[in-house]
Amino acid sequence: MREAPIPTYLAHLKQEGKRPKTITAYGKVLFRLQEENEYPISDLSYEEILRYLGSIKGRGVWRNTVAIILRNYYTWLINQGHRNDNPLQHINIKAPKQREYPVMSAEEIDKIFQHAKPKIQGLIYHLQWTGVRISEAIGTKKEDFLLDKVDSDGNPAPEMLVRGKGGTNTYLPLLNPKHVSWLKKRLFSKRTGERLFPLSYHQAWYGIHVAAKRAGVQKMIYNEDGQHCYYVHPHAFRHYFATWASRAGFEITLIQRLVLHKNITTTMRYIKINNDSIRSRAKELFVASG
């Protein structure tokens, strides 16, 4: 059988518009599997793949994720005529469990901020009041801000360009005037280069993790295997922003727009509403209706 090179598949993913981070993850899985086999992985049998999935337990690799990547790869091989069957067809692949990120309070965020290094403090403040993903934040450039923009009535209407998933570029409003003032100072500082936050993904993630640990702010979340662990993930600031917007009275469709979700059910998972919030809103409605 003629081998379909893995780089050809990765190039195919790029043409489909997959994010660089996703393509890198696919490449790591496929090349690692190839390194552990003497012959092309396109020839692997169901039993061989099953043994491989069993062997990666405890190696810091999520088996479900690997299985999904391999299934997609073999589906592509079938479509290209390199294989007649998909060896993962009969393997039960559980859908990854959605992580739950407990919403932090404003006091907890302030504690993390106080214990963070200066370059991480600015990132925390920006994440808190924009709700952007950490990858979007560290990719932000000076030219992405329209801080002096005004609306048709002459009122301030600052906006920020967000380079979202799938190569989508969207201008979103900046809601906190204090945050806008901070941005103006930051952007015009001589220390600020082309990028607002010249950090790698790992540096940003680790900086927040260390600051939260020093501040004593640790949240329990569940990983893909259902095991719990304690740490503050940068995505928690995104959940904070969505919950803040909800409690401030923003409609769910507006919040969906602000956090750039394609599916509104994803936005629903972000918003944490308790009974006190429901009673408070009901009281406002009944008072208004007389």
Wavefront OBJ file of the C-alpha trace (Angstrom):
o trace
v 0.000 0.000 0.000
v 1.363 3.437 -0.881
v 1.821 5.541 2.201
v 0.023 8.886 2.393
v 2.556 11.105 4.188
v 1.420 12.745 7.386
v 2.556 16.208 6.175
v 0.050 15.884 3.319
v -2.754 15.369 5.843
v -1.575 18.313 7.941
v -1.539 20.480 4.812
v -5.114 19.338 4.190
v -6.095 20.487 7.687
v -4.549 23.868 6.987
v -6.583 24.204 3.796
v -9.703 23.419 5.818
v -8.947 26.413 8.025
v -7.895 24.521 11.149
v -6.048 26.597 13.728
v -2.227 26.247 13.900
v -2.536 24.975 17.464
v -4.889 22.191 16.308
v -2.634 21.216 13.407
v 0.362 21.051 15.763
v -1.568 18.768 18.133
v -2.536 16.466 15.240
v 1.076 16.352 14.058
v 2.423 15.425 17.488
v 0.004 12.507 17.827
v 0.567 11.132 14.318
v 4.350 11.501 14.277
v 4.647 9.959 17.742
v 2.623 6.955 16.623
v 4.776 6.645 13.511
v 7.980 6.718 15.587
v 6.746 3.756 17.630
v 5.995 1.616 14.559
v 8.381 0.152 12.017
v 5.918 0.320 9.133
v 3.462 2.998 7.948
v 0.698 3.804 10.433
v -1.797 3.723 7.557
v -1.425 -0.083 7.709
v -2.124 -0.474 11.435
v -4.875 -2.887 12.445
v -7.660 -2.475 14.974
v -5.765 -4.603 17.531
v -2.537 -2.609 17.119
v -4.272 0.725 17.626
v -6.188 -0.629 20.613
v -2.903 -1.709 22.215
v -1.404 1.695 21.513
v -4.328 3.538 23.108
v -3.957 1.317 26.155
v -0.226 1.992 26.375
v -0.497 5.782 26.557
v -2.352 5.739 29.877
v -0.425 7.744 32.430
v 1.826 9.387 29.838
v 0.211 12.813 30.051
v -1.831 12.122 26.903
v -5.613 12.108 26.734
v -6.667 8.860 25.107
v -9.973 10.204 23.856
v -8.221 13.079 22.109
v -5.692 10.724 20.495
v -8.480 8.368 19.393
v -10.432 11.225 17.783
v -7.327 12.445 15.935
v -6.576 8.938 14.648
v -10.182 8.353 13.625
v -10.176 11.576 11.598
v -6.855 10.636 10.004
v -8.079 7.205 8.919
v -11.318 8.692 7.598
v -9.192 10.973 5.415
v -7.114 7.996 4.265
v -10.311 6.229 3.158
v -11.458 9.306 1.233
v -8.046 9.477 -0.467
v -8.213 5.816 -1.466
v -5.334 4.716 0.746
v -7.433 2.441 2.939
v -10.730 0.570 2.767
v -11.704 0.555 6.436
v -11.377 2.678 9.543
v -9.768 0.678 12.387
v -11.304 3.026 14.948
v -14.820 2.465 13.672
v -15.635 -0.006 16.452
v -13.731 1.743 19.236
v -15.993 3.499 21.683
v -14.783 7.097 21.807
v -16.418 9.051 24.578
v -17.048 12.693 23.950
v -14.618 14.764 26.020
v -16.234 15.906 29.226
v -16.818 19.625 29.205
v -14.629 21.317 31.749
v -16.342 23.400 34.367
v -14.536 26.566 35.345
v -15.899 27.906 38.651
v -16.501 31.634 38.445
v -14.102 33.721 40.478
v -15.235 36.703 42.501
v -13.887 40.197 41.908
v -12.029 39.879 45.231
v -10.309 36.669 44.110
v -9.246 38.241 40.821
v -7.846 41.217 42.735
v -5.800 38.848 44.923
v -4.361 37.124 41.863
v -3.620 40.518 40.317
v -1.702 41.659 43.419
v 0.467 38.533 43.405
v 1.221 38.583 39.667
v 4.286 39.961 37.946
v 3.746 43.348 36.189
v 3.583 41.842 32.689
v 0.962 39.333 33.886
v -1.051 41.970 35.768
v -1.895 43.786 32.552
v -2.941 40.534 30.914
v -5.227 39.644 33.846
v -6.888 43.066 33.720
v -7.415 42.751 29.977
v -8.872 39.228 30.214
v -11.192 40.271 33.020
v -12.819 43.123 31.097
v -12.854 41.801 27.540
v -13.665 38.103 27.955
v -11.276 37.198 25.138
v -9.436 33.889 24.989
v -5.844 33.958 26.167
v -4.622 33.138 22.635
v -6.563 36.150 21.339
v -5.169 38.416 24.054
v -1.492 37.601 23.466
v -2.005 38.081 19.730
v -3.400 41.606 20.158
v -1.492 44.398 18.435
v -1.453 48.167 18.859
v -3.238 48.636 15.562
v -6.196 46.549 16.775
v -7.637 49.305 18.978
v -9.992 52.139 18.043
v -9.989 53.908 21.400
v -11.060 57.343 20.125
v -14.021 56.111 18.090
v -17.384 57.839 18.718
v -20.925 56.842 17.820
v -23.454 58.805 15.731
v -24.358 60.933 18.774
v -20.771 61.829 19.499
v -20.447 59.556 22.534
v -17.288 57.481 23.126
v -17.534 54.064 21.442
v -14.096 52.426 21.748
v -13.612 49.082 20.036
v -11.041 46.334 19.768
v -10.301 43.943 16.922
v -10.408 40.317 18.090
v -8.708 37.688 15.963
v -10.898 34.743 16.878
v -11.103 31.063 16.019
v -11.073 30.012 12.390
v -9.380 33.215 11.250
v -12.411 35.395 12.004
v -11.729 39.073 12.710
v -14.377 40.960 14.659
v -14.513 44.411 16.249
v -16.018 44.309 19.734
v -16.923 47.201 22.068
v -14.802 47.932 25.136
v -17.226 48.297 28.043
v -15.180 49.435 31.032
v -14.055 53.115 30.850
v -11.249 52.430 33.369
v -9.985 49.634 31.156
v -10.030 51.975 28.149
v -8.024 54.574 30.101
v -5.526 51.887 31.068
v -5.228 50.811 27.423
v -4.475 54.358 26.305
v -1.635 54.635 28.808
v -0.325 51.200 27.891
v -0.463 51.718 24.136
v 1.336 55.040 24.242
v 4.015 53.795 26.624
v 7.524 53.639 25.161
v 7.898 50.164 26.672
v 5.038 48.751 24.613
v 6.078 47.238 21.295
v 3.896 46.128 18.416
v 2.159 43.486 20.549
v 0.247 44.548 23.646
v 1.323 41.417 25.539
v 4.610 39.998 24.170
v 4.142 36.608 25.819
v 3.950 33.036 24.606
v 0.898 30.956 25.479
v 2.927 28.995 28.039
v 4.356 32.132 29.670
v 0.875 33.644 30.014
v -0.706 30.452 31.337
v 2.114 29.743 33.778
v 2.247 33.349 35.002
v -1.439 33.279 35.910
v -1.091 29.832 37.506
v 1.795 30.947 39.749
v 0.051 34.199 40.739
v -3.133 32.334 41.692
v -1.168 29.808 43.725
v 0.656 32.554 45.604
v -2.642 34.330 46.238
v -4.170 31.140 47.632
v -6.899 31.139 44.977
v -7.380 27.612 43.690
v -10.493 26.309 41.946
v -11.495 22.699 41.457
v -12.105 21.629 37.879
v -12.422 18.238 36.219
v -10.175 17.017 33.444
v -11.142 14.751 30.567
v -10.875 11.587 32.684
v -13.250 12.958 35.319
v -10.455 13.496 37.834
v -10.420 16.763 39.744
v -7.498 19.095 40.125
v -6.997 22.509 41.624
v -5.725 25.517 39.704
v -6.940 28.700 38.027
v -7.184 28.389 34.265
v -7.046 31.599 32.159
v -10.454 30.643 30.764
v -11.896 31.396 34.217
v -11.558 35.118 33.452
v -13.680 34.581 30.340
v -16.361 32.958 32.478
v -16.127 35.838 34.935
v -16.739 38.358 32.167
v -19.771 36.456 30.811
v -21.285 36.087 34.283
v -20.618 39.756 35.067
v -22.356 40.781 31.828
v -25.341 38.559 32.683
v -25.710 40.017 36.171
v -25.357 43.511 34.688
v -28.497 42.845 32.643
v -27.075 41.906 29.239
v -29.287 39.594 27.190
v -27.882 36.157 26.429
v -27.643 36.955 22.702
v -25.546 40.049 23.452
v -23.219 38.028 25.663
v -22.917 35.444 22.897
v -21.781 38.228 20.587
v -19.303 39.620 23.122
v -17.556 36.290 23.711
v -17.807 35.272 20.030
v -19.614 31.965 20.484
v -21.148 30.323 17.426
v -23.524 28.260 19.537
v -25.601 29.942 22.231
v -25.623 26.742 24.301
v -21.900 27.282 24.875
v -22.667 30.748 26.223
v -25.286 29.238 28.533
v -22.597 27.061 30.116
v -20.489 30.133 30.812
v -23.125 31.952 32.801
v -23.469 30.951 36.431
v -26.859 32.014 37.787
v -27.923 31.263 41.360
v -31.318 31.528 43.058
v -30.480 34.941 44.516
v -29.988 36.294 40.999
v -33.350 34.874 39.919
v -35.183 36.336 42.919
v -33.537 39.715 42.427
v -34.564 39.813 38.759
v -38.115 38.694 39.552
v -38.433 41.424 42.166
v -37.418 44.050 39.609
v -40.011 42.766 37.137
v -42.871 42.697 39.651
v -42.038 46.170 40.972
v -41.944 47.515 37.420
v -45.314 45.955 36.604
v -46.908 47.440 39.721
l 1 2 3 4 5 6 7 8 9 10 11 12 13 14 15 16 17 18 19 20 21 22 23 24 25 26 27 28 29 30 31 32 33 34 35 36 37 38 39 40 41 42 43 44 45 46 47 48 49 50 51 52 53 54 55 56 57 58 59 60 61 62 63 64 65 66 67 68 69 70 71 72 73 74 75 76 77 78 79 80 81 82 83 84 85 86 87 88 89 90 91 92 93 94 95 96 97 98 99 100 101 102 103 104 105 106 107 108 109 110 111 112 113 114 115 116 117 118 119 120 121 122 123 124 125 126 127 128 129 130 131 132 133 134 135 136 137 138 139 140 141 142 143 144 145 146 147 148 149 150 151 152 153 154 155 156 157 158 159 160 161 162 163 164 165 166 167 168 169 170 171 172 173 174 175 176 177 178 179 180 181 182 183 184 185 186 187 188 189 190 191 192 193 194 195 196 197 198 199 200 201 202 203 204 205 206 207 208 209 210 211 212 213 214 215 216 217 218 219 220 221 222 223 224 225 226 227 228 229 230 231 232 233 234 235 236 237 238 239 240 241 242 243 244 245 246 247 248 249 250 251 252 253 254 255 256 257 258 259 260 261 262 263 264 265 266 267 268 269 270 271 272 273 274 275 276 277 278 279 280 281 282 283 284 285 286 287 288 289 290
